[in-house]
Every structure is written in structure tokens, then in C-alpha cells.
Amino acid sequence: MMNDYWDDWQKEALAAGVKAPLAKLGMEVMKANRKNRWPKHFIGRMEDGPMMLAMCLEEPDETELLFVENLHPYDEKLIAATKKRLCFD
């Protein structure tokens, strides 16, 4: 059975030391990008994998917020709660 690139990315992220919840969010961003055919300027394309991994390692809180905003752009309550939990408000 072949893995999808977002599953491979999640395993790579976990192996690199990204915390499981953030690795799962990143995987979901990549999967949503592919399934919904987001425009090229949206994050989450297969080519974005290395950059997304670096972001997770260097700025995990900012990256979590970015991933949540990309996955749930109209869920103002979730975005606000994420900002509060990460101390961005």
C-alpha cells in the first residue's frame, strides 16, 4: 500500500521532533490543500513540506495558528481560542 505524501510528511515531522498535535495539523493542511485543490499561493502543497517542517520546528506556536487559520478560516471562535491558548491575543 502506498502512503500519501501528507502521511509521509507527518511521520517525518514526528521523527524530527515536532509534537504530535502540530504534526497532525500540518498533515491535515496538506491533505486539505490536495483534496480541495487550493490555489498555488496557499500553504500545504507537497513542495511546501520542507518549509512547513522548518516552521514547525522554529516557530511551533505561530505555525499552529497559521495551520488552524488555513484549515478553519471562518471559525472565528476556534481561531480566537487558539490565539488565547497560545498567548497571541
N, CA and C atoms as a LAMMPS dump frame, in Angstrom:
ITEM: TIMESTEP
0
ITEM: NUMBER OF ATOMS
267
ITEM: BOX BOUNDS ff ff ff
-5.0000000000000000e+02 5.0000000000000000e+02
-5.0000000000000000e+02 5.0000000000000000e+02
-5.0000000000000000e+02 5.0000000000000000e+02
ITEM: ATOMS id mol type element x y z
1 1 1 N 0.838 -1.192 0
2 1 2 C 0 0 0
3 1 3 C 0.881 1.253 0
4 2 1 N 0.513 2.191 -0.845
5 2 2 C 1.286 3.417 -0.933
6 2 3 C 0.761 4.464 0.035
7 3 1 N 1.661 5.144 0.701
8 3 2 C 1.27 6.234 1.596
9 3 3 C 1.076 7.5 0.787
10 4 1 N 0.167 8.353 1.25
11 4 2 C 0.042 9.671 0.657
12 4 3 C 1.147 10.555 1.221
13 5 1 N 1.54 11.559 0.454
14 5 2 C 2.674 12.394 0.874
15 5 3 C 2.408 13.106 2.185
16 6 1 N 1.138 13.392 2.497
17 6 2 C 0.853 14.062 3.774
18 6 3 C 1.082 13.122 4.956
19 7 1 N 0.839 11.826 4.758
20 7 2 C 1.143 10.859 5.818
21 7 3 C 2.653 10.722 6.008
22 8 1 N 3.369 10.711 4.895
23 8 2 C 4.838 10.654 4.97
24 8 3 C 5.378 11.896 5.672
25 9 1 N 4.799 13.061 5.344
26 9 2 C 5.243 14.31 5.973
27 9 3 C 5.017 14.246 7.48
28 10 1 N 3.857 13.731 7.905
29 10 2 C 3.557 13.642 9.34
30 10 3 C 4.585 12.756 10.037
31 11 1 N 4.921 11.623 9.457
32 11 2 C 5.928 10.733 10.053
33 11 3 C 7.286 11.426 10.123
34 12 1 N 7.649 12.125 9.06
35 12 2 C 8.922 12.846 9.03
36 12 3 C 8.952 13.937 10.102
37 13 1 N 7.834 14.646 10.253
38 13 2 C 7.752 15.709 11.257
39 13 3 C 7.907 15.137 12.665
40 14 1 N 7.217 14.041 12.938
41 14 2 C 7.329 13.405 14.256
42 14 3 C 8.762 12.95 14.514
43 15 1 N 9.385 12.372 13.503
44 15 2 C 10.765 11.895 13.639
45 15 3 C 11.729 13.051 13.884
46 16 1 N 11.394 14.235 13.354
47 16 2 C 12.253 15.412 13.512
48 16 3 C 12.039 16.104 14.855
49 17 1 N 11.001 15.679 15.605
50 17 2 C 10.774 16.263 16.921
51 17 3 C 9.591 17.2 17.014
52 18 1 N 8.767 17.272 15.967
53 18 2 C 7.556 18.092 16.025
54 18 3 C 6.55 17.365 16.922
55 19 1 N 5.887 18.108 17.804
56 19 2 C 4.896 17.49 18.696
57 19 3 C 3.738 16.928 17.874
58 20 1 N 3.179 15.822 18.354
59 20 2 C 2.155 15.086 17.61
60 20 3 C 0.963 15.941 17.159
61 21 1 N 0.392 16.801 18.036
62 21 2 C -0.765 17.584 17.581
63 21 3 C -0.43 18.52 16.409
64 22 1 N 0.755 19.118 16.443
65 22 2 C 1.157 20.03 15.372
66 22 3 C 1.46 19.247 14.094
67 23 1 N 2.084 18.09 14.22
68 23 2 C 2.351 17.248 13.051
69 23 3 C 1.035 16.822 12.4
70 24 1 N 0.03 16.514 13.224
71 24 2 C -1.278 16.119 12.686
72 24 3 C -1.939 17.3 11.979
73 25 1 N -1.844 18.493 12.561
74 25 2 C -2.415 19.681 11.918
75 25 3 C -1.759 19.944 10.568
76 26 1 N -0.442 19.844 10.53
77 26 2 C 0.277 20.047 9.274
78 26 3 C -0.152 19.04 8.22
79 27 1 N -0.301 17.792 8.636
80 27 2 C -0.765 16.747 7.726
81 27 3 C -2.155 17.1 7.203
82 28 1 N -3.02 17.591 8.089
83 28 2 C -4.383 17.944 7.678
84 28 3 C -4.386 19.113 6.692
85 29 1 N -3.459 20.074 6.883
86 29 2 C -3.344 21.194 5.944
87 29 3 C -2.952 20.666 4.563
88 30 1 N -1.96 19.77 4.525
89 30 2 C -1.516 19.217 3.24
90 30 3 C -2.635 18.411 2.571
91 31 1 N -3.332 17.634 3.348
92 31 2 C -4.413 16.805 2.813
93 31 3 C -5.549 17.687 2.292
94 32 1 N -5.923 18.71 3.071
95 32 2 C -7 19.624 2.654
96 32 3 C -6.601 20.382 1.393
97 33 1 N -5.358 20.799 1.321
98 33 2 C -4.869 21.509 0.141
99 33 3 C -5.068 20.649 -1.101
100 34 1 N -4.661 19.39 -1.013
101 34 2 C -4.757 18.477 -2.156
102 34 3 C -6.209 18.159 -2.503
103 35 1 N -6.995 17.803 -1.493
104 35 2 C -8.381 17.389 -1.738
105 35 3 C -9.244 18.542 -2.252
106 36 1 N -8.959 19.764 -1.791
107 36 2 C -9.768 20.927 -2.169
108 36 3 C -9.16 21.734 -3.303
109 37 1 N -8 21.284 -3.774
110 37 2 C -7.31 21.969 -4.893
111 37 3 C -7.161 23.466 -4.62
112 38 1 N -6.597 23.774 -3.441
113 38 2 C -6.367 25.165 -3.082
114 38 3 C -5.447 25.814 -4.117
115 39 1 N -5.539 27.136 -4.295
116 39 2 C -4.648 27.837 -5.225
117 39 3 C -3.172 27.69 -4.812
118 40 1 N -2.283 27.927 -5.757
119 40 2 C -0.844 27.72 -5.532
120 40 3 C -0.281 28.555 -4.397
121 41 1 N -0.867 29.732 -4.157
122 41 2 C -0.318 30.607 -3.109
123 41 3 C -0.729 30.154 -1.704
124 42 1 N -1.57 29.124 -1.588
125 42 2 C -1.943 28.59 -0.277
126 42 3 C -0.872 27.609 0.192
127 43 1 N -0.647 27.575 1.502
128 43 2 C 0.321 26.639 2.075
129 43 3 C -0.258 25.218 2.037
130 44 1 N 0.636 24.236 1.959
131 44 2 C 0.199 22.849 2.074
132 44 3 C 0.439 21.988 0.858
133 45 1 N 1.073 22.557 -0.176
134 45 2 C 1.402 21.729 -1.332
135 45 3 C 2.567 20.807 -0.977
136 46 1 N 2.714 19.741 -1.734
137 46 2 C 3.777 18.778 -1.449
138 46 3 C 5.142 19.479 -1.395
139 47 1 N 5.349 20.429 -2.296
140 47 2 C 6.631 21.164 -2.332
141 47 3 C 6.846 22.012 -1.082
142 48 1 N 5.784 22.309 -0.35
143 48 2 C 5.884 23.118 0.872
144 48 3 C 6.365 22.302 2.078
145 49 1 N 6.449 20.977 1.92
146 49 2 C 6.786 20.1 3.039
147 49 3 C 8.012 20.517 3.83
148 50 1 N 9.164 20.712 3.173
149 50 2 C 10.362 21.09 3.93
150 50 3 C 10.21 22.426 4.665
151 51 1 N 9.578 23.402 4.008
152 51 2 C 9.372 24.706 4.647
153 51 3 C 8.427 24.563 5.842
154 52 1 N 7.363 23.787 5.675
155 52 2 C 6.411 23.587 6.771
156 52 3 C 7.076 22.89 7.948
157 53 1 N 7.946 21.943 7.681
158 53 2 C 8.672 21.243 8.745
159 53 3 C 9.564 22.226 9.496
160 54 1 N 10.283 23.059 8.76
161 54 2 C 11.15 24.066 9.39
162 54 3 C 10.326 25.025 10.246
163 55 1 N 9.161 25.433 9.746
164 55 2 C 8.292 26.336 10.504
165 55 3 C 7.849 25.685 11.812
166 56 1 N 7.481 24.411 11.743
167 56 2 C 7.03 23.689 12.94
168 56 3 C 8.129 23.631 13.994
169 57 1 N 9.362 23.453 13.554
170 57 2 C 10.485 23.333 14.485
171 57 3 C 10.923 24.688 15.024
172 58 1 N 10.871 25.722 14.172
173 58 2 C 11.394 27.039 14.564
174 58 3 C 10.361 27.9 15.288
175 59 1 N 9.111 27.841 14.855
176 59 2 C 8.062 28.685 15.443
177 59 3 C 6.781 27.868 15.6
178 60 1 N 6.779 26.901 16.521
179 60 2 C 5.626 25.997 16.604
180 60 3 C 4.301 26.689 16.909
181 61 1 N 4.291 27.688 17.78
182 61 2 C 3.023 28.339 18.123
183 61 3 C 2.469 29.135 16.947
184 62 1 N 3.327 29.922 16.304
185 62 2 C 2.901 30.707 15.143
186 62 3 C 2.413 29.79 14.031
187 63 1 N 3.109 28.668 13.872
188 63 2 C 2.759 27.718 12.822
189 63 3 C 1.426 27.046 13.12
190 64 1 N 1.195 26.699 14.393
191 64 2 C -0.093 26.107 14.761
192 64 3 C -1.233 27.057 14.423
193 65 1 N -1.068 28.327 14.759
194 65 2 C -2.102 29.31 14.458
195 65 3 C -2.319 29.413 12.944
196 66 1 N -1.244 29.463 12.175
197 66 2 C -1.341 29.532 10.714
198 66 3 C -2.092 28.323 10.162
199 67 1 N -1.758 27.136 10.665
200 67 2 C -2.424 25.92 10.192
201 67 3 C -3.916 25.957 10.531
202 68 1 N -4.251 26.383 11.758
203 68 2 C -5.658 26.462 12.158
204 68 3 C -6.398 27.468 11.283
205 69 1 N -5.771 28.619 11.027
206 69 2 C -6.409 29.639 10.188
207 69 3 C -6.633 29.13 8.769
208 70 1 N -5.712 28.318 8.263
209 70 2 C -5.867 27.763 6.912
210 70 3 C -6.935 26.678 6.856
211 71 1 N -7.007 25.866 7.897
212 71 2 C -7.988 24.777 7.907
213 71 3 C -9.397 25.262 8.228
214 72 1 N -9.504 26.287 9.069
215 72 2 C -10.816 26.738 9.562
216 72 3 C -10.931 28.264 9.444
217 73 1 N -10.841 28.808 8.219
218 73 2 C -10.781 30.271 8.068
219 73 3 C -12.011 31.018 8.569
220 74 1 N -13.152 30.334 8.641
221 74 2 C -14.386 31.022 9.052
222 74 3 C -14.803 30.691 10.478
223 75 1 N -13.988 29.904 11.172
224 75 2 C -14.324 29.523 12.551
225 75 3 C -13.667 30.521 13.505
226 76 1 N -14.325 31.67 13.655
227 76 2 C -13.743 32.75 14.456
228 76 3 C -13.529 32.337 15.907
229 77 1 N -14.434 31.518 16.448
230 77 2 C -14.29 31.076 17.845
231 77 3 C -13.047 30.203 18.008
232 78 1 N -12.835 29.273 17.083
233 78 2 C -11.662 28.401 17.158
234 78 3 C -10.376 29.2 17.011
235 79 1 N -10.357 30.123 16.074
236 79 2 C -9.165 30.955 15.863
237 79 3 C -8.888 31.802 17.106
238 80 1 N -9.938 32.399 17.671
239 80 2 C -9.772 33.21 18.88
240 80 3 C -9.286 32.356 20.05
241 81 1 N -9.853 31.159 20.198
242 81 2 C -9.442 30.265 21.29
243 81 3 C -7.995 29.816 21.109
244 82 1 N -7.591 29.569 19.866
245 82 2 C -6.207 29.166 19.589
246 82 3 C -5.258 30.312 19.918
247 83 1 N -5.625 31.526 19.521
248 83 2 C -4.796 32.703 19.825
249 83 3 C -4.657 32.873 21.337
250 84 1 N -5.77 32.71 22.058
251 84 2 C -5.745 32.871 23.519
252 84 3 C -4.866 31.818 24.165
253 85 1 N -5.035 30.544 23.727
254 85 2 C -4.259 29.444 24.303
255 85 3 C -2.771 29.638 24.031
256 86 1 N -2.436 30.182 22.879
257 86 2 C -1.034 30.378 22.512
258 86 3 C -0.508 31.754 22.938
259 87 1 N -1.348 32.526 23.63
260 87 2 C -0.975 33.864 24.134
261 87 3 C -0.674 34.847 23.009
262 88 1 N -1.51 34.841 21.974
263 88 2 C -1.368 35.798 20.868
264 88 3 C -2.428 36.88 20.887
265 89 1 N -3.299 36.885 21.906
266 89 2 C -4.331 37.921 21.88
267 89 3 C -4.032 39.026 22.854
